């Protein structure tokens, strides 16, 4: 392992890390969209909401961290690859990740926070939960 690291340049190490982090982020998003959403589809709405809250709390810790690390490593590739003519392409992934984080904070945070409230079903009713939580999944 040590000899492999000695063969790689800093730019190549950042490229590998960027690819791994982007793949992990994409895999998490794909799993949530395709597998988790389908597995909750036929649950009663209260169980659906409970499962969504649990998944959202877990993903809420990991996914932003993955997005930020992926953006940082991509900028690292850009900065360590000064002589390359295609280095500007490495600024696209951090731009996308920053956009996703800002979009979530600006447009989705209020809705997500309201759906995570403990007494949301009693206060806002099952209809709101069913219509909103199904859109988020």
C-alpha positions in Angstrom: 0.0 0.0 0.0 2.8 2.4 0.9 4.5 1.8 -2.5 1.3 2.5 -4.3 0.9 5.9 -2.5 4.5 6.7 -3.4 3.7 6.2 -7.1 0.6 8.5 -7.1 0.8 12.3 -7.3 -1.2 14.5 -5.1 -3.5 15.3 -7.9 -4.1 11.6 -8.5 -4.8 10.9 -4.9 -7.4 13.8 -4.9 -8.9 12.4 -8.1 -9.4 8.9 -6.5 -10.9 10.5 -3.3 -13.2 12.6 -5.3 -14.4 9.7 -7.4 -14.9 7.5 -4.2 -16.8 10.3 -2.4 -19.0 11.2 -5.5 -19.8 7.5 -6.0 -20.7 7.0 -2.4 -22.9 10.1 -2.4 -24.6 9.0 -5.6 -25.0 5.5 -4.2 -26.7 6.9 -1.1 -29.1 9.0 -3.1 -29.9 6.1 -5.4 -30.6 3.8 -2.5 -32.9 6.3 -0.8 -34.8 7.0 -4.0 -35.1 3.5 -5.4 -35.0 1.1 -2.5 -36.2 2.9 0.6 -39.0 4.8 -1.1 -40.3 1.6 -2.7 -40.1 -0.4 0.6 -42.2 2.2 2.4 -44.7 2.7 -0.3 -47.4 0.3 1.1 -47.0 1.1 4.8 -49.7 2.9 6.7 -49.0 6.6 6.7 -48.0 6.9 10.3 -45.4 4.1 9.8 -44.3 5.6 6.6 -43.7 8.9 8.4 -41.8 7.2 11.2 -39.6 5.4 8.7 -39.0 8.5 6.7 -38.0 10.5 9.9 -35.6 7.8 10.9 -34.0 7.6 7.5 -33.9 11.4 7.1 -32.1 11.8 10.4 -29.5 9.2 9.5 -29.0 10.6 6.0 -29.0 14.2 7.3 -25.7 13.4 9.2 -23.9 11.6 6.4 -25.0 13.1 3.1 -24.0 16.7 3.7 -20.6 15.6 5.0 -20.1 13.5 1.8 -21.1 16.4 -0.4 -18.7 18.8 1.4 -15.8 16.4 1.4 -16.4 15.6 -2.3 -16.4 19.4 -3.1 -13.2 19.9 -1.1 -11.4 17.0 -2.8 -12.5 18.2 -6.2 -11.1 21.7 -5.5 -8.0 19.9 -4.4 -7.7 18.3 -7.8 -8.2 21.6 -9.4 -5.6 23.3 -7.3 -3.0 20.5 -7.6 -3.5 20.2 -11.4 -2.4 23.7 -12.4 -0.7 22.7 -15.7 -3.6 20.7 -17.0 -5.7 22.2 -19.8 -8.8 20.4 -18.6 -8.5 21.4 -14.9 -11.6 23.7 -15.0 -13.8 20.6 -15.3 -12.9 19.8 -11.7 -14.8 22.9 -10.6 -18.2 21.4 -11.8 -18.6 18.9 -9.0 -18.1 21.4 -6.2 -20.5 23.7 -7.9 -23.1 21.0 -8.1 -22.6 20.0 -4.4 -22.8 23.6 -3.2 -26.0 24.1 -5.2 -27.5 21.0 -3.7 -26.6 22.1 -0.2 -28.0 25.6 -0.7 -31.1 24.3 -2.4 -31.8 22.1 0.6 -31.1 24.8 3.1 -33.2 27.5 1.3 -36.1 25.5 -0.1 -36.4 22.2 1.7 -35.3 22.9 5.3 -38.5 24.4 6.4 -40.6 21.6 5.1 -38.2 18.9 6.3 -38.1 20.5 9.8 -41.9 20.7 10.0 -42.2 17.0 9.0 -39.7 16.0 11.7 -41.6 17.6 14.5 -42.7 15.1 17.1 -46.4 16.1 17.2 -46.8 16.9 13.5 -49.5 14.3 12.9 -51.6 15.7 15.8 -51.0 19.3 14.9 -51.2 19.2 11.1 -53.1 16.0 10.4 -52.5 12.9 8.3 -53.4 14.5 5.0 -50.6 17.0 5.2 -48.1 14.4 6.2 -49.2 12.0 3.5 -49.1 14.6 0.8 -45.7 16.1 1.9 -43.8 13.0 3.0 -44.7 11.1 -0.2 -43.3 14.1 -2.3 -40.0 14.0 -0.3 -39.4 10.3 -0.9 
